[in-house]
């Protein structure tokens, strides 16, 4: 996946679309494709509920602060 770095705030009039994964497929993302702070959408997070998740260098952390998917 291509990466773009911005030096200031990023805004959109149409929202942002995060890449979509399941818990199982998020766990299969290769280390080389993950960056601390990366955001993904997990369609079946804890209790089967969808969530945004952030890579912390070890795990995908859901927006509620709990682990959404292991590395």
Buried (B, 14 or more C-beta within 10 A) or exposed (E): EEEEEEEEEEEEEEEEEEEEBEBEBBBEBEEEEBEEEBEBBBBBBBEEEEBBBBBBEEBBBBEEEEBBBEB
